[in-house]
Structures are given as C-alpha cells and as structure tokens.
Amino acid sequence: MAGPTVEFWQTRFESGNVPWDRGSANPQLEQWIAAGMIGPGTTMLVPGCGRGWEVAALAAHGVHATGVDYASGAIDACARLLQSQGLAAELFQADVLDWQPAAPVDAVYEQTCLCALHPDHWRAYADQLRAWIRPGGRLFALFVQAIAEESGQGFVKGPPYHCDIHAMRALFPARDWEWPAPPYPRLASNPAFQELAVVLTRKG
Ligand SMILES: C[S@@+](CC[C@H](N)C(=O)[O-])C[C@H]1O[C@@H](n2cnc3c(N)ncnc32)[C@H](O)[C@@H]1O
C-alpha cells in the first residue's frame, strides 16, 4: 500500500510527535456548530479522528458522534478524552478504506484524514465518504493546503498530502456533490498547515 502505514501513525501517537494536533477542537467546527449547521441529534462520523478533540466537541453538543481511526493510540486517547469529560461517542479501531457504518449518516467531519492518505487511495476514500453519507447529508471538509516544493517536479509528498482544490473537485464531482460558491474560509489555526473549509451536500 502506498503511503503511511498504521505503524507510522501508531509510533507518532506513542512518541507524542503529533504536530497536527491543536489540543482542542478546530475553531471552524465550533463556528459550524454555532451557526446551527450541526445540530443535536445529528449522526456524524469523524474518520481518522486522532485524539478526538472534534469527536468530544460534537458529543458535547448532543451529536451522535462516531470516531474511526486505525491506530490504537488514537482510539485509546479519544476514549480517555471522552471519559474525562463525561461524554459518550462510538469509537471504532478500523481502516477507513474498508469500514462501513451500520446505516448511512447525516454528516461526516473530514479533518486531516484525506491528507493523511496517499493520493493513490483518494478515489477509494471519496467513494467511502459518498457511501457513508445519506442523500442530502453533508460533508464538512477541511482541505489541507500544504504545497511541497518537490511537487513542482512531480513528486508526491506527504503526509500531509496537499489537497488542491482542483483535485477536490475531481474527487467530489458536481455530479454527486453540491458545492457552495468560493471563496472558502482559509484557516491558519494549525501551525503545521492551512485548511480550506468547505461544506458539500451529497446529491441523491
Ligand atoms: C494527521 S492525523 C489527524 C488526526 C485528527 N483528525 C486531528 O486532526 O487531530 C491522521 C489520522 O488519520 C489516521 N489514519 C490514517 N490513515 C487511516 C486509515 N486508512 N484508516 C483509519 N485511520 C487512518 C491516523 O491514525 C491519524 O490518527
């Protein structure tokens, strides 16, 4: 399999080398919640949830949140975070490329899972996201902007793998997804990279 392995990520969690981790929920998620775009009772998946700050923020807001990550270090940390805050969420230690929820969900929160996957797997992951979300449901996406100099010579460099907007349009085509008109908010709240915040709606 091209790209990082589960051992790569597990080692990161064990050593505490997690530069993507804010230590709190993404402020964009808090904004979407405050704007009423994610309400209590929503069923929502967080693939590649890591230590789970966003899973906890969603659960605290009454969302039926499910975190999925294949690294035990991530799932254990997320479980501890939920417990420390007296919150409940479902957690699965599984590969996002083959895991399936019991039923389609209202929404997915995609933050730094796509950019953690080698682009060879992007088509399969995008197909998973489409299958997980019910028609009319939403994909709350933070597309990581991390252009590597080597990409100018054709090298595929990551993680994080740069989620260029043209590639995103190809992965989530207008045939299947409703795109809002740009410009999209560009967040610099993580010192390691910037993110484009886009909410897509799954067509029927
Ligand atoms: C860059 S970290 C981001 C974690 C979290 N989303 C955050 O922003 O703090 C990428 C996460 O995706 C997980 N991951 C990568 N590939 C995965 C796969 N194929 N299946 C499940 N989890 C995966 C890693 O274990 C890691 O926790």
The ligand as an SDF file (V2000), in Angstrom:
LIG
                    3D

 27 29  0  0  0  0  0  0  0  0999 V2000
   -2.8860   13.7750   10.6950 C   0  0  0  0  0  0  0  0  0  0  0  0
   -3.7100   12.7060   11.8040 S   0  0  0  0  0  0  0  0  0  0  0  0
   -5.1730   13.6710   12.1420 C   0  0  0  0  0  0  0  0  0  0  0  0
   -5.9360   13.2840   13.3730 C   0  0  0  0  0  0  0  0  0  0  0  0
   -7.1790   14.1410   13.6570 C   0  0  0  0  0  0  0  0  0  0  0  0
   -8.0750   14.1730   12.5390 N   0  0  0  0  0  0  0  0  0  0  0  0
   -6.7550   15.5510   14.0270 C   0  0  0  0  0  0  0  0  0  0  0  0
   -6.9390   16.4550   13.2150 O   0  0  0  0  0  0  0  0  0  0  0  0
   -6.2410   15.7300   15.1530 O   0  0  0  0  0  0  0  0  0  0  0  0
   -4.3200   11.4520   10.7250 C   0  0  0  0  0  0  0  0  0  0  0  0
   -5.1040   10.3870   11.4620 C   0  0  0  0  0  0  0  0  0  0  0  0
   -5.6860    9.5150   10.4900 O   0  0  0  0  0  0  0  0  0  0  0  0
   -5.4870    8.1860   10.9150 C   0  0  0  0  0  0  0  0  0  0  0  0
   -5.4940    7.3580    9.6900 N   0  0  0  0  0  0  0  0  0  0  0  0
   -4.6460    7.4400    8.6350 C   0  0  0  0  0  0  0  0  0  0  0  0
   -4.9560    6.5260    7.6970 N   0  0  0  0  0  0  0  0  0  0  0  0
   -6.0340    5.8510    8.1830 C   0  0  0  0  0  0  0  0  0  0  0  0
   -6.7990    4.7580    7.6890 C   0  0  0  0  0  0  0  0  0  0  0  0
   -6.5410    4.2010    6.4830 N   0  0  0  0  0  0  0  0  0  0  0  0
   -7.8300    4.2960    8.4460 N   0  0  0  0  0  0  0  0  0  0  0  0
   -8.0850    4.8500    9.6600 C   0  0  0  0  0  0  0  0  0  0  0  0
   -7.3800    5.8760   10.1840 N   0  0  0  0  0  0  0  0  0  0  0  0
   -6.3680    6.3800    9.4550 C   0  0  0  0  0  0  0  0  0  0  0  0
   -4.1740    8.1890   11.6710 C   0  0  0  0  0  0  0  0  0  0  0  0
   -4.0530    7.0870   12.5460 O   0  0  0  0  0  0  0  0  0  0  0  0
   -4.2560    9.5330   12.3800 C   0  0  0  0  0  0  0  0  0  0  0  0
   -4.8850    9.4180   13.6190 O   0  0  0  0  0  0  0  0  0  0  0  0
  1  2  1  0
  2  3  1  0
  2 10  1  0
  3  4  1  0
  4  5  1  0
  5  6  1  0
  5  7  1  0
  7  8  2  0
  7  9  1  0
 10 11  1  0
 11 12  1  0
 11 26  1  0
 12 13  1  0
 13 14  1  0
 13 24  1  0
 14 15  1  0
 14 23  1  0
 15 16  2  0
 16 17  1  0
 17 18  1  0
 17 23  2  0
 18 19  1  0
 18 20  2  0
 20 21  1  0
 21 22  2  0
 22 23  1  0
 24 25  1  0
 24 26  1  0
 26 27  1  0
M  CHG  2   2   1   9  -1
M  END
$$$$
